[in-house]
Amino acid sequence: MDIKLSYYHVATEPFFDELEKRIKRVIFATRTANVRIIDEFSWNLLESGQFEQLPEDFLIDLANIQLIVSSDEDELKSILAQNDTVAKNDTDLYLVVQPTAYCQLGCHYCGQEHKSKMMSETDQQRFLERTRSKLESGKFSSLSIAWFGAEPLVGLPVIKSLSPQLQALAASFDCSYDAKIVTNGLALTEHVATELIKDFGVSFIEVTLDGVAEYHNARRMQKSGLPTFDKIFTNVTNLARREDLQVQLNIRCNVDYQNYESVSLLLEQLAAEGIQDKIGFYVAPIHSWGNDAHTRSLSKEEFGEWEIAWFGEMVELGFRPILIPDRTPIVCMALMPNSELVDAYGNIFNCSEVSYVPTYGTPNEYAIDHLSGKEMPGKRDRLGNFNQQVRQGEFPCSTCPMLPVCGGGCPKSWLEGIAPCPSAKYNIEDRLLLSYALSRIEQTKETQRAEEENLSVAY
């Protein structure tokens, strides 16, 4: 079979391996998110297509990770077809619920309009029936619920009402049940955390901290102007230390020009509490939420450079950063034909970034349905046909080697003319080299430990 080097790869610059005394490169096969370390001589043969000069077992391995492929394959077509198939055949019913339209915070970069509105009992029952009708199709083996905002914990009474009914509904169709919540953390007390995890099936909690108190409180204050950092930080650290609760706790730090210098300080403060190995942590650039918040963000290149520095600090402090992105066949709920978000007014969307945003009009132009059945202006295909648009070359994703691991980014952002390319596109080579360096350090430690054990036995 005629073969070629896959277009979907990233290669670092050559470097000299001091231990093996050879020049190497780290190669990232993005179609499968696999990494290989290849010596410079072999890499030159691969790049020039001289496959016959390479060992058969070496080529078989590269074929298995799709770093080399059939020479007549249309790789873009293959990747998008696989993405479509995964989305179509997904057996997890993923639904997002916004139990309230209110949030206690007045974050300057938020584009939502918050009002004191809870999901009504009527709409709760309509949502349950809508969920039942989806499960009756028989194609799902699991039901996953995401509690989202405004601020979902303001809507805790709705969560308490719906969760047992959703759990029972999943069980009646022999489906597993799981839930997650994205919260500002202000109301995430020990009692609330216990309820969420033990009673309501929440296994993942994400909380936002925009740096240490000085920076966070200038951005994520209460609507009254009162600070929020100390209470949120206390709630986070208390939860992280709970050994009786099984939950993945993530900290997200939103950054722009006003607070990016506080990331390091926040990392140090979290590490000082001794919870760095008990939480996930990541930094995200401020993005447009129907407003101009993105104009205050770092450039993609600047963020990429800073992120590498933060990765290094995280490693030194004992965090476990995710350096290498995984394969992403489904970029977001917009491409999942059965997934949807329902807000506190009963509006239904296939995007989590548009509800409560006055920029999108009344009724919201992205609303694709309503729990009452009344007609809404939005269409699922507006965002849902993103893969087809990439296939047709409407976005630069069609020529980007990172497409398999980013999935193309946010479809709504592309439609609004804002490139949503992830930071990994701009720092992937540094990520690969850092990952390799860490693996070599670990190998050296293991070798030293083995030598010490052998020496101990000998004596």
C-alpha positions as CSV (number, residue, x, y, z in Angstrom):
1,M,0.0,0.0,0.0
2,D,1.2,3.5,-0.9
3,I,1.6,5.6,2.3
4,K,2.3,9.2,3.2
5,L,3.1,11.2,6.3
6,S,-0.2,12.4,7.8
7,Y,-0.9,16.1,7.4
8,Y,-2.2,16.0,11.0
9,H,0.9,16.1,13.0
10,V,3.1,18.5,14.9
11,A,6.9,18.1,15.2
12,T,9.1,20.0,17.6
13,E,12.4,21.5,16.6
14,P,15.3,19.0,16.9
15,F,17.0,18.8,20.3
16,F,20.0,16.9,21.6
17,D,19.2,14.2,24.1
18,E,22.1,14.3,26.7
19,L,21.3,10.8,28.0
20,E,21.2,9.0,24.7
21,K,23.6,11.4,22.8
22,R,21.2,11.6,19.9
23,I,19.3,14.4,18.1
24,K,15.6,13.8,18.4
25,R,12.2,15.4,17.9
26,V,8.9,15.0,19.7
27,I,6.1,14.2,17.3
28,F,2.4,14.6,18.0
29,A,0.0,12.6,15.8
30,T,-3.1,14.7,16.3
31,R,-5.5,12.2,14.6
32,T,-5.1,9.9,17.6
33,A,-3.4,12.3,20.1
34,N,-0.4,10.1,20.4
35,V,3.2,11.2,21.0
36,R,6.4,9.6,19.7
37,I,10.0,10.5,20.2
38,I,11.8,10.0,16.9
39,D,15.5,10.5,16.1
40,E,16.3,13.1,13.6
41,F,17.6,10.6,11.0
42,S,14.4,8.6,11.0
43,W,12.3,11.8,10.9
44,N,14.1,13.1,7.8
45,L,13.3,9.8,6.1
46,L,9.7,10.1,7.1
47,E,9.4,13.7,5.9
48,S,11.0,12.9,2.6
49,G,8.8,9.8,2.0
50,Q,11.7,7.3,2.1
51,F,9.6,4.7,4.0
52,E,11.4,1.7,2.5
53,Q,14.5,2.6,4.5
54,L,12.7,2.4,7.9
55,P,12.1,-0.8,10.0
56,E,8.7,-2.5,9.4
57,D,7.8,-2.6,13.1
58,F,8.5,1.2,13.3
59,L,6.2,1.8,10.4
60,I,3.5,-0.4,11.8
61,D,3.5,1.6,15.0
62,L,3.2,4.8,13.1
63,A,0.4,3.5,11.1
64,N,-1.4,2.4,14.3
65,I,-1.3,6.0,15.6
66,Q,-2.2,7.4,12.1
67,L,1.1,9.3,11.8
68,I,1.4,7.6,8.4
69,V,-1.7,6.9,6.3
70,S,-2.8,5.7,2.9
71,S,-1.5,8.1,0.3
72,D,-5.0,8.4,-1.3
73,E,-6.9,9.1,1.9
74,D,-8.8,12.4,2.2
75,E,-7.8,13.0,5.8
76,L,-10.1,15.9,6.4
77,K,-13.1,13.9,5.2
78,S,-12.1,10.9,7.4
79,I,-11.7,13.0,10.5
80,L,-15.0,14.8,10.1
81,A,-16.8,11.6,9.2
82,Q,-15.5,10.1,12.4
83,N,-16.6,13.1,14.4
84,D,-20.1,12.9,12.9
85,T,-20.3,9.2,13.6
86,V,-19.3,9.6,17.3
87,A,-21.9,12.4,17.8
88,K,-24.6,10.4,16.1
89,N,-23.9,7.2,18.0
90,D,-23.3,8.8,21.4
91,T,-25.3,6.8,24.0
92,D,-25.0,9.5,26.7
93,L,-28.0,11.9,26.9
94,Y,-26.3,15.1,28.0
95,L,-28.6,17.9,29.1
96,V,-27.8,21.3,30.7
97,V,-30.2,22.9,33.1
98,Q,-30.2,26.5,34.3
99,P,-32.4,26.4,37.4
100,T,-32.4,30.1,37.9
101,A,-31.7,33.3,35.9
102,Y,-30.1,35.0,38.9
103,C,-26.5,35.3,40.0
104,Q,-25.1,37.1,43.1
105,L,-22.0,38.3,41.3
106,G,-21.5,41.3,39.1
107,C,-18.5,40.2,37.0
108,H,-17.6,43.0,34.5
109,Y,-17.0,40.5,31.7
110,C,-20.3,38.7,31.9
111,G,-22.7,39.3,29.1
112,Q,-25.8,37.8,30.8
113,E,-28.7,39.8,32.2
114,H,-29.7,38.4,35.6
115,K,-33.2,38.4,37.0
116,S,-34.8,36.8,40.1
117,K,-36.4,34.0,38.2
118,M,-36.6,30.3,39.1
119,M,-37.6,27.5,36.8
120,S,-41.3,27.0,37.5
121,E,-42.8,23.7,38.7
122,T,-44.7,23.5,35.4
123,D,-41.6,23.8,33.4
124,Q,-39.8,21.3,35.7
125,Q,-42.4,18.8,34.8
126,R,-42.3,19.7,31.1
127,F,-38.5,19.2,31.2
128,L,-38.9,15.8,32.9
129,E,-41.4,14.7,30.3
130,R,-39.1,15.9,27.5
131,T,-36.3,14.0,29.0
132,R,-38.5,10.9,29.3
133,S,-39.4,11.1,25.6
134,K,-35.7,11.2,24.7
135,L,-34.9,8.2,26.9
136,E,-37.8,6.2,25.4
137,S,-35.9,6.1,22.1
138,G,-33.9,3.3,23.7
139,K,-30.6,4.6,22.3
140,F,-29.1,5.9,25.6
141,S,-27.3,4.0,28.3
142,S,-26.6,7.0,30.5
143,L,-28.1,10.4,31.5
144,S,-25.8,13.2,32.3
145,I,-27.0,16.5,33.7
146,A,-25.0,19.7,34.0
147,W,-26.2,22.4,36.4
148,F,-25.2,25.8,34.9
149,G,-25.8,29.5,35.4
150,A,-26.4,32.4,35.9
151,E,-25.5,30.8,39.3
152,P,-27.0,27.3,39.7
153,L,-26.7,27.2,43.5
154,V,-29.1,30.2,43.7
155,G,-31.5,27.7,42.2
156,L,-30.8,25.0,44.7
157,P,-34.5,24.4,45.4
158,V,-34.9,23.4,41.7
159,I,-31.8,21.1,41.9
160,K,-33.3,19.5,45.0
161,S,-36.6,19.0,43.3
162,L,-35.4,17.7,39.9
163,S,-32.4,15.6,40.9
164,P,-34.3,12.7,42.6
165,Q,-36.8,12.6,39.7
166,L,-34.1,12.6,37.1
167,Q,-32.2,9.9,39.0
168,A,-35.4,7.8,39.1
169,L,-36.1,8.5,35.5
170,A,-32.7,7.3,34.4
171,A,-33.0,4.1,36.5
172,S,-36.4,3.3,35.0
173,F,-34.7,3.1,31.6
174,D,-31.7,1.2,32.9
175,C,-29.5,4.2,32.4
176,S,-26.7,5.3,34.7
177,Y,-26.9,8.8,36.1
178,D,-24.2,11.5,36.6
179,A,-24.3,15.2,37.2
180,K,-21.8,18.1,37.3
181,I,-22.1,21.7,38.3
182,V,-20.3,24.9,37.3
183,T,-20.6,27.4,40.1
184,N,-19.1,30.6,41.4
185,G,-18.6,28.8,44.7
186,L,-20.1,31.5,46.9
187,A,-22.8,29.2,48.2
188,L,-20.8,26.0,48.1
189,T,-20.8,25.4,51.8
190,E,-19.8,22.0,53.3
191,H,-23.5,21.2,53.8
192,V,-24.4,22.1,50.2
193,A,-21.4,20.2,48.8
194,T,-22.4,17.1,50.8
195,E,-26.0,17.2,49.4
196,L,-24.8,17.7,45.9
197,I,-22.4,14.8,45.9
198,K,-24.1,12.3,48.2
199,D,-27.7,12.9,47.4
200,F,-27.9,14.5,43.9
201,G,-25.2,12.5,42.0
202,V,-22.8,15.3,41.4
203,S,-19.3,14.0,40.6
204,F,-17.7,17.1,39.1
205,I,-17.6,20.6,40.4
206,E,-16.0,23.6,38.8
207,V,-15.4,26.9,40.6
208,T,-13.9,30.1,39.2
209,L,-11.2,32.1,41.0
210,D,-9.7,35.0,39.1
211,G,-6.5,35.2,41.0
212,V,-5.8,36.1,44.6
213,A,-8.2,38.3,46.6
214,E,-6.9,41.6,45.3
215,Y,-7.5,40.7,41.7
216,H,-10.5,38.4,42.1
217,N,-12.5,40.9,44.2
218,A,-12.0,43.6,41.6
219,R,-13.6,41.4,39.0
220,R,-15.9,38.9,40.7
221,M,-17.6,40.9,43.4
222,Q,-21.2,40.6,44.6
223,K,-23.7,42.9,42.8
224,S,-23.7,44.9,46.0
225,G,-19.9,45.4,45.6
226,L,-19.0,43.1,48.5
227,P,-15.9,40.9,48.0
228,T,-16.2,37.2,47.4
229,F,-12.7,35.7,47.4
230,D,-12.3,34.7,51.0
231,K,-15.6,32.8,51.2
232,I,-15.1,31.0,47.9
233,F,-11.5,30.1,48.7
234,T,-12.6,28.7,52.1
235,N,-15.4,26.7,50.4
236,V,-12.9,25.3,47.8
237,T,-10.2,24.3,50.3
238,N,-12.7,22.7,52.7
239,L,-14.2,20.7,49.8
240,A,-10.7,19.7,48.5
241,R,-9.8,18.3,51.9
242,R,-13.0,16.2,52.3
243,E,-12.0,12.5,52.1
244,D,-15.6,11.4,52.6
245,L,-16.7,12.8,49.3
246,Q,-15.9,11.4,45.9
247,V,-15.8,14.4,43.5
248,Q,-13.5,15.9,40.8
249,L,-12.9,19.6,41.9
250,N,-11.7,21.9,39.2
251,I,-10.5,25.5,39.6
252,R,-10.8,27.8,36.5
253,C,-9.0,31.1,36.4
254,N,-10.3,33.5,33.8
255,V,-7.7,36.0,32.7
256,D,-7.3,39.2,30.6
257,Y,-4.8,42.1,30.8
258,Q,-6.1,43.1,34.2
259,N,-5.3,40.0,36.2
260,Y,-3.0,37.6,34.3
261,E,-0.1,38.4,36.6
262,S,-2.2,37.0,39.5
263,V,-2.2,33.4,38.3
264,S,1.1,32.6,39.8
265,L,0.0,34.1,43.1
266,L,-3.1,32.0,43.1
267,L,-1.2,28.9,42.4
268,E,1.1,29.6,45.3
269,Q,-1.8,30.2,47.6
270,L,-3.6,27.0,46.6
271,A,-0.3,25.1,47.1
272,A,0.2,26.6,50.5
273,E,-3.1,25.0,51.5
274,G,-1.7,21.6,50.4
275,I,-4.5,20.9,48.0
276,Q,-2.6,21.0,44.7
277,D,-2.8,17.3,44.2
278,K,-6.5,17.2,45.1
279,I,-7.8,19.6,42.4
280,G,-7.6,20.3,38.7
281,F,-6.6,23.8,37.7
282,Y,-6.6,25.6,34.4
283,V,-6.5,29.1,33.0
284,A,-8.9,30.4,30.4
285,P,-8.8,33.6,28.4
286,I,-11.8,35.9,28.7
287,H,-14.0,35.4,25.7
288,S,-17.0,37.2,24.2
289,W,-20.3,36.5,25.8
290,G,-22.3,38.5,23.4
291,N,-20.2,41.5,24.4
292,D,-16.7,43.0,23.9
293,A,-15.0,41.2,26.8
294,H,-12.6,39.5,24.4
295,T,-11.1,42.8,23.4
296,R,-9.4,43.0,26.9
297,S,-7.9,39.5,26.5
298,L,-4.3,38.7,25.9
299,S,-3.5,37.9,22.3
300,K,-3.5,34.2,21.5
301,E,0.3,34.2,21.2
302,E,0.7,36.1,24.5
303,F,-1.6,33.7,26.4
304,G,0.2,30.7,24.9
305,E,3.6,32.0,26.2
306,W,2.2,32.7,29.7
307,E,0.5,29.3,29.8
308,I,3.8,27.5,29.4
309,A,5.2,29.5,32.3
310,W,2.2,28.6,34.4
311,F,2.6,25.0,33.5
312,G,6.1,25.1,34.7
313,E,5.1,26.7,38.0
314,M,2.3,24.1,38.4
315,V,4.8,21.3,38.0
316,E,7.2,22.8,40.5
317,L,4.3,23.3,43.0
318,G,3.0,19.8,42.7
319,F,0.0,20.3,40.5
320,R,-0.8,17.9,37.7
321,P,-1.4,20.0,34.6
322,I,-2.8,18.4,31.4
323,L,-0.1,19.3,28.8
324,I,-1.1,17.2,25.8
325,P,-4.7,17.7,24.4
326,D,-6.8,14.6,23.7
327,R,-8.7,13.7,20.6
328,T,-11.9,15.7,20.5
329,P,-14.5,14.2,18.1
330,I,-17.4,16.3,19.7
331,V,-16.3,19.8,20.3
332,C,-19.5,20.9,22.2
333,M,-23.2,20.2,22.8
334,A,-24.1,22.1,19.6
335,L,-22.9,19.0,17.6
336,M,-24.7,16.5,19.8
337,P,-28.1,16.0,18.1
338,N,-29.9,15.1,21.3
339,S,-28.3,17.5,23.7
340,E,-29.8,20.8,24.7
341,L,-29.8,23.5,27.4
342,V,-33.0,24.6,29.1
343,D,-33.0,27.9,31.0
344,A,-35.2,29.1,33.8
345,Y,-37.8,30.6,31.4
346,G,-38.2,27.3,29.5
347,N,-36.2,28.4,26.5
348,I,-34.2,25.6,24.8
349,F,-30.8,26.0,23.2
350,N,-28.0,23.8,21.8
351,C,-25.4,26.2,23.1
352,S,-24.4,27.2,26.7
353,E,-23.1,30.6,25.7
354,V,-26.3,32.4,24.6
355,S,-29.1,32.2,27.2
356,Y,-29.8,35.3,29.3
357,V,-27.7,37.4,26.8
358,P,-29.8,40.5,25.8
359,T,-27.5,41.1,22.8
360,Y,-29.3,38.2,21.1
361,G,-32.7,39.7,21.4
362,T,-36.1,38.9,22.8
363,P,-37.0,36.2,22.0
364,N,-33.4,35.0,21.8
365,E,-32.3,34.4,18.2
366,Y,-30.5,31.2,19.3
367,A,-33.5,29.6,21.1
368,I,-34.4,26.5,19.1
369,D,-37.5,25.4,21.1
370,H,-39.5,26.0,24.2
371,L,-40.7,23.7,26.9
372,S,-44.3,24.9,26.2
373,G,-43.9,24.0,22.5
374,K,-44.2,27.6,21.3
375,E,-42.2,28.3,18.2
376,M,-38.8,30.0,18.7
377,P,-36.6,31.8,16.1
378,G,-33.4,29.7,16.3
379,K,-32.6,26.5,14.4
380,R,-30.5,23.6,15.6
381,D,-28.6,23.5,12.3
382,R,-27.3,27.1,12.7
383,L,-24.6,25.7,15.1
384,G,-25.2,22.0,14.6
385,N,-23.9,21.9,11.0
386,F,-20.4,23.1,12.0
387,N,-18.6,20.0,10.8
388,Q,-20.2,20.5,7.4
389,Q,-19.1,24.1,7.3
390,V,-15.5,23.0,8.1
391,R,-15.8,20.3,5.4
392,Q,-16.7,23.0,2.9
393,G,-13.7,25.1,3.9
394,E,-15.8,28.0,5.4
395,F,-13.4,28.2,8.4
396,P,-9.6,27.9,8.7
397,C,-10.1,24.6,10.7
398,S,-10.1,22.8,7.4
399,T,-6.4,23.4,6.9
400,C,-5.2,23.2,10.5
401,P,-3.3,20.2,11.7
402,M,-4.7,20.7,15.2
403,L,-8.3,20.1,14.1
404,P,-8.6,16.5,15.5
405,V,-7.6,17.6,19.0
406,C,-9.6,20.9,19.2
407,G,-12.6,19.8,17.2
408,G,-12.6,23.2,15.6
409,G,-13.4,25.3,18.7
410,C,-16.6,27.1,19.4
411,P,-19.0,27.2,16.4
412,K,-20.8,30.3,17.7
413,S,-17.5,32.2,17.9
414,W,-16.6,31.3,14.3
415,L,-20.0,32.6,13.2
416,E,-19.5,35.8,15.0
417,G,-16.1,36.3,13.4
418,I,-14.0,35.6,16.5
419,A,-11.4,32.8,16.0
420,P,-11.8,30.4,19.0
421,C,-8.5,28.5,18.5
422,P,-7.2,27.0,21.7
423,S,-4.0,28.0,23.3
424,A,-2.4,24.6,22.4
425,K,-2.3,25.7,18.8
426,Y,0.2,28.4,19.8
427,N,2.3,26.5,22.3
428,I,2.0,22.8,21.4
429,E,5.7,22.4,20.7
430,D,6.6,23.8,24.1
431,R,4.0,21.5,25.7
432,L,5.5,18.5,23.9
433,L,9.0,19.4,25.0
434,L,7.9,20.0,28.6
435,S,6.1,16.7,28.7
436,Y,9.1,14.9,27.3
437,A,11.5,16.6,29.8
438,L,9.2,15.6,32.7
439,S,9.0,12.0,31.5
440,R,12.9,11.9,31.3
441,I,13.1,13.2,34.9
442,E,10.7,10.5,36.1
443,Q,12.7,7.9,34.2
444,T,15.9,9.0,35.8
445,K,14.2,8.9,39.3
446,E,12.9,5.4,38.6
447,T,16.4,4.2,37.5
448,Q,17.9,5.7,40.7
449,R,15.3,4.1,42.9
450,A,15.9,0.7,41.2
451,E,19.7,1.1,41.7
452,E,19.2,2.0,45.3
453,E,17.0,-1.1,45.8
454,N,19.5,-3.4,44.2
455,L,22.3,-1.9,46.3
456,S,20.3,-2.4,49.4
457,V,19.7,-6.1,48.5
458,A,23.3,-6.6,47.7
459,Y,24.3,-5.5,51.2
